[in-house]
Amino acid sequence: MSALGRLWRIHATYRRFGLKEFLSGKPSNDPRPRGERLRLALESLGPVFIKLGQALSTRPDIVPQDIADELAKLQDRVPPFDSAQAKVLIEAALGKPVSELFATFENEPMAAASVAQVHGAQLKNDDGAPGMRVVVKVLRPGIEAKVAEDIAVMYALARWAERVSPLARRLRPLAIVAEFEHILTDELDLMREGGNACLLRRNWLGSPLIYHPIVFWDFTRPNLLVMERIEGISIRELDRLRGMGVDFQVLAERGVEIFFKQTFRDNFFHADMHPGNIFVDARNPAEPSYLAVDFGIVGQLTQDHQRYLAENFLAFFNRDYRRVAELHIESGWIPEGNSIEAFEGAIRTICEPIWQRPLKDISFGFFLLRLFQVARRFNYQVQPELVLLQKTLLQVEGLGRQLYDELDLWKTAKPILEQWMRDRLSPQALAQQAKFQLPVLAQALPRIAERTLRELERGEGFGGALARRQHAALLHAVESSGRRTRWALLAGSLLLSGTLLLTLAPDSPLLWPVTLMAGALFSGWRALR
């Protein structure tokens, strides 16, 4: 279909489902709720628009809650493409017939979604006999061109909406499309998904909590991913798990532990933890563990974001609303000029009602959602990675309480957060940071000083004659204090060396000689002053 034909179909869908109110703000004559009409419209427009709706359902900071709840019902109910096409794509990617690549290959797909579908297969052993069972994930034929065409149409519609509707401008449609394009582009690169799977596997290898499948890189290409086939029970099969005697409390608490360790210990979390991607190893019902699949969407945080989350959670559970407000100001996410007292009062307003519930009913995800919502009134700029984490946290919480309704997330999360804070601020951690940062500073400072002196000599920065007088005075000061400076630098370097030895090697025989030399040099420096 041409771009013009696609636009015409979108326009017809827009009229058919009475979506004018999303631009004008005026209620539609259609009696169905607006969220339902939007969901049905996206379903009728096909896979790429369905995925846009799915992405929007995780952004209640952008779309109203009633619409987000309705869009969460969107499912990738996409018919599979012909297995003969799948084989052609596999053979083109790997350069061999499927019969040579695999001992067995299942023509009937195990699953089909909007971007790819999955077939079961078996690798060949060295002797040609059937070996390990694997899954073969293949991108849909022509999906890249289809996605590019629909994304271009979405950008055109977003630009038009921002021009004609103040209501649409507040939702920032261009930014939404750009973010969606980034997510979808990542999903179209199966090499990237394989890399995500490998890092998660490395982080958790040998853990009794979760298992990640092996990626077979010799069989993996940008449009093809071959991974170990896991043998587990879908988390959806609760009655089956219950019948096997699985301890749901252990399973729920382990899910929470996995999430918080991925977020804070590893800073790399699986961000698509819906029930279709989670399986259970129930061979030991008293100690059940998880099996994960589908690693197209992952999340990472900056160190500042990690600290923000950890301190916010700790302050929230200590009811220290002042600290929650200060963290937002310190981070720069709430612009200066806002009143800390006013922001603290707004936070108290949303948090105190939460505390009226039993501790087992308090939701971390709901707390973050309400925090983001109230912060927007103070010109808070949404951080996409934090919203992705909030969405994942809500999924983990929802699943955990479905398994065990007495789940106390704080009991599991608090020790992890406190340990992370201790590790981050320990002398060893600070010394490790200094180890990497001091050489950079040592190289950068002379260049900064030289550049500053040259700018002053040219009369830049403070104005001609004044700059030259300041430059002359600075040179005189540098020349007259050069000897003192060298003594101070040498003494400071020895003192820093002594501090690092004290932290990293307290039993070193060099510790006390270095410390004594530093003291003697500082005494000499003071005598020169």
N, C-alpha and C positions, 0 to 999 in steps of 0.2 A: 504494500500500500504506500502511495506517495505521502510526503509530509502534508500536502494540502488535503488529501483524503483522510489522513489521520486527524487533522485538526477539525475537519467537518464531523467526523464520528464523535470526537470529544465534545464538540458544540451540541450535537444532537443528544448526547448522554447528559450533558449539563442541563438542557431544557427538560428532558424526560424525567429526571429525578428532582427537579425543582431546587437546584443548587444556587440560584441567584442570591439567596439570602447570605451566602458566604462572602459576597462582594458588597451587597447593599446594606446588610444588617437588618433588613426587613424580613419578618417571618414569611415562610412559604405557605401557599394554600394547600399543599400536600399534607395530609394529617399524620403521616409517619414521622417519627423523630428524625431530626436532622442527621444525627450520627448514623442511623440505619440507612438513610438515603445515600449518604456519602459512601458508606461501605458497599452498598449494592452497585453504585456507579463505578467504583474502582474495580470491583469484581468483573463487571461487564467489559471493562477496558483492557483486561488481560494481565499477564504475569508481572510485567514491570510495574504497572500501577498498583497491583496487589502488594508487591514488595514495598512500594512507597507508603502505602497505607500501614503495612506492618511496622515500618520504621517510625512513622508518625505516632503509632500507638504507644511507643516507648518514650514519647516526648510530651508528657503532660505539662511540662514547663512552657510549651509552645502552643499546644492545642487544648481546648477546654476538656475537663475530665469526662464529660458525657460522650464526647466524640472519641477520646482515647480509649474508653472502655469498649465502645462499639467496634472500633478498628482492630482491637485485640482479637476479635472473632474471625478476622480474615485468615483463611487457610490456603496453602499452596495446593489446591486440588487441580493438578495439571495432568492431563493424559500423558502417558509415556510416549516417546517417539520410537520408531521401529528399531528392533534390535539389530537388523541388518545395517542400518545407518550407524549404530553404535560401533559395530565391528569395523566398518569402513574407517571411522574416525580413529579407533584404536590402532589399526594397522598403518594408517597414514602417520600417526604420531610416533610409532615404534619401529616402523619399517619391516615388519614381519607379519605373516598370517597369524590370526588369533590362535589357530590350532598349534602353532609352534611356540607361541608365547605362554600358553596356559595348558595344563593337563585337562581341565574341564572349564567350561564357560556356560553360565546359565543365561539362556535367551530371555527368560521372563525377568524383567527388572524387579529388584527388591523394593525400590522406592523411586518416585519421580517427583521432581519439584520444578520450579519455574526456570532455574538456571542449569540444572544438571540432573542426571539420573544414575542409579547405582545398580550394578550387576554383581552377582556372586561368581567366584571363580576359584580355581586351585592352581598354585604354582607347580612347576615341574622340579622334582629332585634331580640330582646329577645323573641318576640312572634312568631318567625319563618317567619315573613313577609319580603318581599324584603326591604333592607335598602340602605345604601350608595353605589353609583356606584364607582367601582374601576377598576384599570388595574392590570393585573397579568403578570409579566415579568418572563419568564422562560429561563434559559440557554439551549442552544442546547444540545441534548444528545451526550455524548462523546467528547464535545468541548475541555475539559481540555487536554485529551490525544492527540487530533489533534493539538492543539496549541503547546504542549510540543514537539511533533515530528517535526513540521515545524520550531520551534525556534532552535532546535538542528541542523537541516539542515542549517538554516541561519548562525549559528555560524561557522559551517564547511566551508561554502562558504566564509564567511568574513575572516576567518584565511587564506584560500587559496588565496583570492584576495590580502590580505596584503603581502603575501609572494612573489607573482609573479608580482605585479603592483605598481610602485611608484605613479601613478595617483590615484589608489585606496587607498593607504596608506594615502594620503593627505585628503581623505574623512573620514578617521577613521571608517571603517565599523564595527569593533568590538564594538566600543562605541555606534554606531547607533543601532545595534542589542540589546545591553544591555539596552539602554534607551527604545526601543520599547518593550522589554520583560517586563520591569517594568510597562509601561502603560497598556499593555494587561493583566498582572497579576491582576492589580487593577480592570480592567473592568470585570474580571471573578468572582469577589467577590461582589455579590449583597448586602451583608450586609454593605460593605463599601459604596456602592452607597446610601443605605438608610441612613447611618450616614451623608454623605455629604448633602443629602436633608434636614435632620433634622436641621443641623447647619445653612444652608441657610435660612430655614423657621424661625428659632429662631432669626436670625439677622434682618429679614425683617417683622416679625409678626406685623400686624396692619398698615403697610406702604400702602399708596395709589398708590405706584409706581409699585409694583410687588407682585405676590402671588406664594407661593411654596406649593405643595400638602402635605397632611398628609401621613406619613408612618405607616402602620399597622404591628407593630413588631411581634405580635402573629402569623402572617401569613408569616413572612419573614425568609428566610434561605440563606446560601451562594449561592445557585443556584436558589433562588426564591425571588421575591420582589413584595409586594402588596402595592399599593399606591392609594390615592384618584384620581378619574378620573376628570380631569379639563374640564370645559365647556368653550371653547373659539374659536376664529377664527384664523386659521393659518396666520402667518405674510406673507405667500406667496400670500394670497388672497387679493391683494392690491385693485383690482377693487371692490370687495365686501365691503371692509373697506371704500373705497372712497365713494361708494354709500350710506353708512350709515352716511356719514358726519363726519367721524373721523378726528380730528385735527392732521394731520401728523407732524406738527412742534412740538406740545407738546409731541407726541409719540417719535419722534427722540431725543428730548432733554432729555426726561426721561430715554431713553436707555443709553445715555452718563452719566447721573448722577448716574444711578445704577452701571455702570462699575467702575467709579472712587471711589464711596463710598465702593463698595466691595473690591477694591484694597487697598485703604488707610485707610478707617475707620475700616473695618472688617478684612482686610488682609486674605480674603477667597473669591476667585472669581470663578464663573462658567466659565470654560474654553472651553466649547463646544457650543458656542452660534451661531450655524448655523441656518438658517431659519426653518429647520425641528423641532427644539427644542423650538421654540418661538411661543406663541399664544397671542392673544389680547383680553382683556375684553373690549368690546365696548358698554356696557350698557349705559355709559355716554360718548357720542362721543366727547364732549368738553374736557373731562378729562380721556382719555383712559389709561389703565394700562396693564402691562405684566403678562403673566402666563408662568412659565418655567417648562420644563420636562427634563429628562435624565441627571443625575448628576454623571455619571461615571468618568468624567474628571474635576477636579477642580485644582486651583492653589493657592499657598501661597508664600510669599516672606519673606526673612529675614528683620530685621529692617534696616540693611545697604542697602539692595536692595530698600526698600521703600524710604529711604532718597535719594538714588542715583537717582531714577526715578523722585521724586518730584523736587529735586533741578535741575536736568537736564532739565526738562520741563520748569521750571521757568527761568533758565538761557538762554535756547533756545529762549523763547519768549521775553526776554530782550536783545537778541543778545550778551550775555556775553559768548563768545566762550572760553575765558580764563578759566572761572569757569567750563565749561563743561570739559575742558582738565584736570584741577586740580582734579576734582571729580574722574576721572579715575585713576589718579596717587595715590591719597589719599586712594582709595579703594584697591589698590594693583592689580587691574585687568590689568593695563598696567604696566609691570615690570619697576622697577627703572633703570635708565640709558637711558631711552627714553627722548628726548627733549620735554619739555612742549611746547616750542615755535613751534616746528615742528608739534606736534599733534594739537595745536591750529590752525595753518595754514590749516591743513588738514580738520579740522572740519568747518572752515570758508568756505572752498571750497565747501563743500557739503550743507551747510546751506544757504548761500547767494542766490543761485538760487531758493531755496524753497520760499524765501521771495519775489520773483518777482511775486508770485501768489497772488490773493485776499485771505484774511484771511480765508474765508469760504472754500477755496480749500486746505488749508494746512493740511497735514495728520500727526497725531502723530505717527501712525504705520509706515509710510514711513520714518519719521525722525529717529525712532529707528532702522529700518532696515539699513538705510544708515550709521548711527552711528556705528552699530555693524560691518558693512562691512569695514569702514575705520579703525576702531580700530584693526581689525585683522592684518593690515599691521604693527602694533606696538606690535604684539604678544599678543593681547587680547585673553583671554580664554573664550569661549562661556559659558554663564550661562544658563542652560536649562530652569530654571523657568522664566527667563526674556524673552526667546524666546517664551515660552508658553503664556506669557502675551502679547507679541507683536502680536502673531497670533490672540488672542482674541480681542485685540484692533483694529486690521485691520477688523475683522468681525463686530465689533460694529460700526466702522466708515463707512464701506461699507453699512451696513443696514441703518444707520442713514441718510446717504446722498441719499440713494435710496428712503427713505420716504420723505425727505425734503432737496432738493439740495442746499438750502441756509444755511444749518446747520453750525453754528460757534461753534466748539467744545471748543475753548478756553474760550468763554463766560461762558460755563457751568463748565469747568474743573478748571479754575483758582481759583475761590472762595473755592472750595473743597481742592485744594492743599495748598493754603495759610492758610486755617483754620487748616489743618493737621499739617503744620509746626509750627503754633502758639501753638497748643495744645501740640505738642511734646516737645517744648522748654519752656513751661510755668513753673513758679515756682512750681505750684502744681504737674506737671508731674515729674519734677526733684526731688521734695521731695518724691514722691511716689517711684521713682527708688531708692533713698537713703534708704527709709524705708526697702526695701527688700535686698539691697546690703550690707548695713553696718553690719548686723548680720553675713553674710557670710564672710566678710572681717575680722570681729572681731575674728571669729573662725579660719580663715585660717592663719592670720599673725603670731600667736605664733608658729604654726606648721612649717611654713616656716622658722622662725628665729631659732627654735630648730634644724631643719634639717641642716640649713646652718652652725650652730655652730659645730654640730657633724662632718660634712664633713671637716670643717677647722681643728678640733681637730685630725682627722685621717690623715691630711696632704693632703686632696683631693682638687682639684680645682686650687691651685696656686703653688703647689710643697712643699714638706716636711718641711724643717726648716723654710722657709719663712712663710708657712701657720701656723706653730706652734707659731712663733713670733707674727703674726697678730692675732692669736687666743688669746694669752696672753694679748696683748694690748687691744683687744676688750673686754675681760672679765674685765680688769682693768677699762676701760672706763665705762662699764655697771655698775660695782660696785660703782664707784665714782660718777656716775650721776644718780644712782637709785632714790634718793629722788627727784631730779629735774624732772626726767622723770614721776614719779608718779604725781607730781603737774601738769605737763604739760598735762598729759593724762586726769586728772580730770577736769582741766580748759577747755580743748578742748571738752570733752564730754558735759560739761555744755553749752559751746558756741553753739555746734551743736544742743543741745536740744532747746536752745533759738531760733535758726534759724528755726527749724521745727515748734515750737509753733507759731512763727511769720507768717509762711506760712499757717499752717493748722488750727490754733486756735488763731487768733490775739487778741481776747477778753479774753483769759484765764488769770485768776488772778495770775498764776504762771510765766507769761512771764517776768515781770520786776524783781522779786526776783532771778530767774535763771540767767538772764543777769547780774545783779549786782554781784552775787556770782562768775560768770565766770570772771568778770573784777577784782575782788579782788584776786582770785587765780592766775591770770596772773601776777598781781603786785607782789605777793609773789614769783612766779617762777622767775621773772626778778631779784628780790633781791638775790636769791640763786645763780645766775649765776656768 
